[in-house]
Each structure stands twice: as structure tokens, then as C-alpha cells.
Amino acid sequence: VLLALVAWTPGAWAFAPGLLLIGLGLGVMLTPSVNVVQSCFSEARQGEISGLSRSVSNLGSSLGTAIAGTILVSGLSKGAYAAAMAALAVIGLGGLIAAGLLPRGARPPAIEAGTTVPPGTPQR
């Protein structure tokens, strides 16, 4: 619906509803998702996982900006913004499907630093 609004009504106010939804979605999702990821690892590995999590987040932001920017400046005429948003929606849907395919179930407890574990035990 918002894509149709922007495609047929070019102007600054056409972007406001979409930007509001993006901001609210990121605000509601980002902190809890980082907390979930980091809670799966021991304190000894928090710096490592924090850096990796931030790097992957930055990579996603960079790729999204590059893809949308490429479509916008490629000379697609009047519907360039709608085409860029449609491409990002398809990529977002792919990410949502991938997230849905992640394994579910109980996770083994994190192994604390300095704990002796039997040989062959997988460590996170």
C-alpha cells in the first residue's frame, strides 16, 4: 500500500508513513534481537560476538543502501523509487523466510570461561 502511495504521489509527505514504520520496526526489533544473540554466549565471548553482530548489521545496511541506490540512479524513469522499494521488499521477504527456517528448540547452556569440558564437546 505504501509502495503504491509513493509510486503515484511523488513528494516528501509520501515517504513519511514508510519512514515512520521503518523507524518503529527497527526500534522495536533491534535491541531485543541483539540481546537474544548475545545471551547465547558466555561472558568471555561477549566482545567477540558483539563485534560480529555489529559487523553483520553494518554489512546488511550497506548492501541495502547500495542495492536501492543502484536502482534509483540507474535511470528507471518515474517508477525508480517503487522499483527500488519492491527490490528491497523481495530481499526482506527472503530474509524473513530464512529466519523462519532457522532451527528451533532448546539450546545447550553456554560454557563459561575457565570451565573444564570433556574432549569433543562442541563449544560456542
CNS distance restraints for C-alpha pairs under 8 A (distance, minus, plus):
assign (resid   1 and name CA) (resid   5 and name CA) 6.35 0.50 0.50
assign (resid   2 and name CA) (resid   6 and name CA) 6.32 0.50 0.50
assign (resid   2 and name CA) (resid  17 and name CA) 7.35 0.50 0.50
assign (resid   2 and name CA) (resid  18 and name CA) 6.43 0.50 0.50
assign (resid   3 and name CA) (resid   7 and name CA) 5.99 0.50 0.50
assign (resid   3 and name CA) (resid  82 and name CA) 5.94 0.50 0.50
assign (resid   3 and name CA) (resid  85 and name CA) 7.02 0.50 0.50
assign (resid   3 and name CA) (resid  86 and name CA) 7.69 0.50 0.50
assign (resid   4 and name CA) (resid   8 and name CA) 6.19 0.50 0.50
assign (resid   4 and name CA) (resid  82 and name CA) 7.55 0.50 0.50
assign (resid   5 and name CA) (resid   9 and name CA) 5.75 0.50 0.50
assign (resid   5 and name CA) (resid  14 and name CA) 6.40 0.50 0.50
assign (resid   6 and name CA) (resid  10 and name CA) 5.66 0.50 0.50
assign (resid   6 and name CA) (resid  11 and name CA) 7.69 0.50 0.50
assign (resid   6 and name CA) (resid  14 and name CA) 5.30 0.50 0.50
assign (resid   6 and name CA) (resid  15 and name CA) 6.62 0.50 0.50
assign (resid   6 and name CA) (resid  81 and name CA) 7.66 0.50 0.50
assign (resid   6 and name CA) (resid  82 and name CA) 6.92 0.50 0.50
assign (resid   7 and name CA) (resid  79 and name CA) 6.10 0.50 0.50
assign (resid   7 and name CA) (resid  81 and name CA) 6.92 0.50 0.50
assign (resid   7 and name CA) (resid  82 and name CA) 5.33 0.50 0.50
assign (resid   9 and name CA) (resid  14 and name CA) 6.41 0.50 0.50
assign (resid  10 and name CA) (resid  14 and name CA) 6.48 0.50 0.50
assign (resid  11 and name CA) (resid  15 and name CA) 7.32 0.50 0.50
assign (resid  12 and name CA) (resid  16 and name CA) 7.10 0.50 0.50
assign (resid  13 and name CA) (resid  17 and name CA) 7.91 0.50 0.50
assign (resid  15 and name CA) (resid  19 and name CA) 6.14 0.50 0.50
assign (resid  16 and name CA) (resid  20 and name CA) 6.02 0.50 0.50
assign (resid  17 and name CA) (resid  21 and name CA) 6.27 0.50 0.50
assign (resid  18 and name CA) (resid  22 and name CA) 6.16 0.50 0.50
assign (resid  19 and name CA) (resid  23 and name CA) 6.08 0.50 0.50
assign (resid  20 and name CA) (resid  24 and name CA) 6.14 0.50 0.50
assign (resid  21 and name CA) (resid  25 and name CA) 5.92 0.50 0.50
assign (resid  22 and name CA) (resid  26 and name CA) 6.10 0.50 0.50
assign (resid  23 and name CA) (resid  27 and name CA) 6.07 0.50 0.50
assign (resid  24 and name CA) (resid  28 and name CA) 6.10 0.50 0.50
assign (resid  25 and name CA) (resid  29 and name CA) 5.96 0.50 0.50
assign (resid  26 and name CA) (resid  30 and name CA) 5.40 0.50 0.50
assign (resid  27 and name CA) (resid  31 and name CA) 7.18 0.50 0.50
assign (resid  28 and name CA) (resid  32 and name CA) 7.49 0.50 0.50
assign (resid  29 and name CA) (resid  33 and name CA) 6.07 0.50 0.50
assign (resid  30 and name CA) (resid  34 and name CA) 6.26 0.50 0.50
assign (resid  31 and name CA) (resid  35 and name CA) 6.20 0.50 0.50
assign (resid  32 and name CA) (resid  36 and name CA) 6.14 0.50 0.50
assign (resid  33 and name CA) (resid  37 and name CA) 6.28 0.50 0.50
assign (resid  34 and name CA) (resid  38 and name CA) 6.13 0.50 0.50
assign (resid  34 and name CA) (resid  53 and name CA) 7.44 0.50 0.50
assign (resid  35 and name CA) (resid  39 and name CA) 5.93 0.50 0.50
assign (resid  36 and name CA) (resid  40 and name CA) 6.75 0.50 0.50
assign (resid  37 and name CA) (resid  41 and name CA) 7.70 0.50 0.50
assign (resid  38 and name CA) (resid  46 and name CA) 6.55 0.50 0.50
assign (resid  38 and name CA) (resid  49 and name CA) 6.57 0.50 0.50
assign (resid  38 and name CA) (resid  50 and name CA) 6.92 0.50 0.50
assign (resid  40 and name CA) (resid 109 and name CA) 7.87 0.50 0.50
assign (resid  40 and name CA) (resid 110 and name CA) 6.49 0.50 0.50
assign (resid  41 and name CA) (resid  45 and name CA) 6.24 0.50 0.50
assign (resid  41 and name CA) (resid  46 and name CA) 6.63 0.50 0.50
assign (resid  41 and name CA) (resid  49 and name CA) 7.71 0.50 0.50
assign (resid  41 and name CA) (resid 110 and name CA) 5.58 0.50 0.50
assign (resid  41 and name CA) (resid 111 and name CA) 7.84 0.50 0.50
assign (resid  41 and name CA) (resid 124 and name CA) 6.67 0.50 0.50
assign (resid  42 and name CA) (resid  46 and name CA) 6.57 0.50 0.50
assign (resid  42 and name CA) (resid 110 and name CA) 5.43 0.50 0.50
assign (resid  42 and name CA) (resid 111 and name CA) 6.17 0.50 0.50
assign (resid  42 and name CA) (resid 112 and name CA) 5.40 0.50 0.50
assign (resid  42 and name CA) (resid 113 and name CA) 7.22 0.50 0.50
assign (resid  43 and name CA) (resid 112 and name CA) 7.08 0.50 0.50
assign (resid  43 and name CA) (resid 113 and name CA) 7.60 0.50 0.50
assign (resid  44 and name CA) (resid 112 and name CA) 7.08 0.50 0.50
assign (resid  44 and name CA) (resid 113 and name CA) 5.76 0.50 0.50
assign (resid  45 and name CA) (resid  49 and name CA) 6.24 0.50 0.50
assign (resid  46 and name CA) (resid  50 and name CA) 5.85 0.50 0.50
assign (resid  47 and name CA) (resid  51 and name CA) 6.18 0.50 0.50
assign (resid  48 and name CA) (resid  52 and name CA) 6.30 0.50 0.50
assign (resid  49 and name CA) (resid  53 and name CA) 5.90 0.50 0.50
assign (resid  50 and name CA) (resid  54 and name CA) 6.17 0.50 0.50
assign (resid  51 and name CA) (resid  55 and name CA) 6.08 0.50 0.50
assign (resid  52 and name CA) (resid  56 and name CA) 6.20 0.50 0.50
assign (resid  53 and name CA) (resid  57 and name CA) 6.22 0.50 0.50
assign (resid  54 and name CA) (resid  58 and name CA) 6.15 0.50 0.50
assign (resid  55 and name CA) (resid  59 and name CA) 6.12 0.50 0.50
assign (resid  56 and name CA) (resid  60 and name CA) 6.22 0.50 0.50
assign (resid  57 and name CA) (resid  61 and name CA) 6.30 0.50 0.50
assign (resid  58 and name CA) (resid  62 and name CA) 6.05 0.50 0.50
assign (resid  59 and name CA) (resid  63 and name CA) 6.11 0.50 0.50
assign (resid  60 and name CA) (resid  64 and name CA) 6.08 0.50 0.50
assign (resid  61 and name CA) (resid  65 and name CA) 6.15 0.50 0.50
assign (resid  62 and name CA) (resid  66 and name CA) 6.06 0.50 0.50
assign (resid  63 and name CA) (resid  67 and name CA) 6.03 0.50 0.50
assign (resid  64 and name CA) (resid  68 and name CA) 6.10 0.50 0.50
assign (resid  64 and name CA) (resid  88 and name CA) 7.08 0.50 0.50
assign (resid  65 and name CA) (resid  69 and name CA) 5.80 0.50 0.50
assign (resid  66 and name CA) (resid  70 and name CA) 5.94 0.50 0.50
assign (resid  67 and name CA) (resid  71 and name CA) 6.36 0.50 0.50
assign (resid  67 and name CA) (resid  84 and name CA) 7.63 0.50 0.50
assign (resid  67 and name CA) (resid  88 and name CA) 7.80 0.50 0.50
assign (resid  68 and name CA) (resid  72 and name CA) 6.14 0.50 0.50
assign (resid  68 and name CA) (resid  84 and name CA) 4.99 0.50 0.50
assign (resid  68 and name CA) (resid  85 and name CA) 7.17 0.50 0.50
assign (resid  68 and name CA) (resid  87 and name CA) 7.60 0.50 0.50
assign (resid  68 and name CA) (resid  88 and name CA) 7.00 0.50 0.50
assign (resid  69 and name CA) (resid  73 and name CA) 6.17 0.50 0.50
assign (resid  69 and name CA) (resid  84 and name CA) 7.74 0.50 0.50
assign (resid  70 and name CA) (resid  74 and name CA) 5.93 0.50 0.50
assign (resid  71 and name CA) (resid  75 and name CA) 7.80 0.50 0.50
assign (resid  71 and name CA) (resid  76 and name CA) 7.37 0.50 0.50
assign (resid  71 and name CA) (resid  80 and name CA) 6.60 0.50 0.50
assign (resid  71 and name CA) (resid  81 and name CA) 7.91 0.50 0.50
assign (resid  71 and name CA) (resid  83 and name CA) 7.15 0.50 0.50
assign (resid  71 and name CA) (resid  84 and name CA) 5.49 0.50 0.50
assign (resid  72 and name CA) (resid  76 and name CA) 7.09 0.50 0.50
assign (resid  72 and name CA) (resid  80 and name CA) 5.20 0.50 0.50
assign (resid  72 and name CA) (resid  81 and name CA) 6.02 0.50 0.50
assign (resid  72 and name CA) (resid  83 and name CA) 7.96 0.50 0.50
assign (resid  72 and name CA) (resid  84 and name CA) 6.28 0.50 0.50
assign (resid  73 and name CA) (resid  80 and name CA) 7.91 0.50 0.50
assign (resid  75 and name CA) (resid  80 and name CA) 7.34 0.50 0.50
assign (resid  76 and name CA) (resid  80 and name CA) 4.96 0.50 0.50
assign (resid  79 and name CA) (resid  83 and name CA) 6.11 0.50 0.50
assign (resid  80 and name CA) (resid  84 and name CA) 6.13 0.50 0.50
assign (resid  81 and name CA) (resid  85 and name CA) 6.17 0.50 0.50
assign (resid  82 and name CA) (resid  86 and name CA) 6.01 0.50 0.50
assign (resid  83 and name CA) (resid  87 and name CA) 6.16 0.50 0.50
assign (resid  84 and name CA) (resid  88 and name CA) 6.28 0.50 0.50
assign (resid  85 and name CA) (resid  89 and name CA) 6.01 0.50 0.50
assign (resid  86 and name CA) (resid  90 and name CA) 6.26 0.50 0.50
assign (resid  87 and name CA) (resid  91 and name CA) 6.36 0.50 0.50
assign (resid  88 and name CA) (resid  92 and name CA) 5.97 0.50 0.50
assign (resid  89 and name CA) (resid  93 and name CA) 6.04 0.50 0.50
assign (resid  90 and name CA) (resid  94 and name CA) 6.25 0.50 0.50
assign (resid  91 and name CA) (resid  95 and name CA) 6.36 0.50 0.50
assign (resid  92 and name CA) (resid  96 and name CA) 6.19 0.50 0.50
assign (resid  93 and name CA) (resid  97 and name CA) 6.17 0.50 0.50
assign (resid  94 and name CA) (resid  98 and name CA) 6.18 0.50 0.50
assign (resid  95 and name CA) (resid  99 and name CA) 6.11 0.50 0.50
assign (resid  96 and name CA) (resid 100 and name CA) 6.23 0.50 0.50
assign (resid  97 and name CA) (resid 101 and name CA) 6.39 0.50 0.50
assign (resid  98 and name CA) (resid 102 and name CA) 6.69 0.50 0.50
assign (resid 110 and name CA) (resid 124 and name CA) 6.94 0.50 0.50
assign (resid 111 and name CA) (resid 115 and name CA) 6.83 0.50 0.50
assign (resid 111 and name CA) (resid 123 and name CA) 6.96 0.50 0.50
assign (resid 111 and name CA) (resid 124 and name CA) 7.37 0.50 0.50
assign (resid 117 and name CA) (resid 121 and name CA) 6.72 0.50 0.50
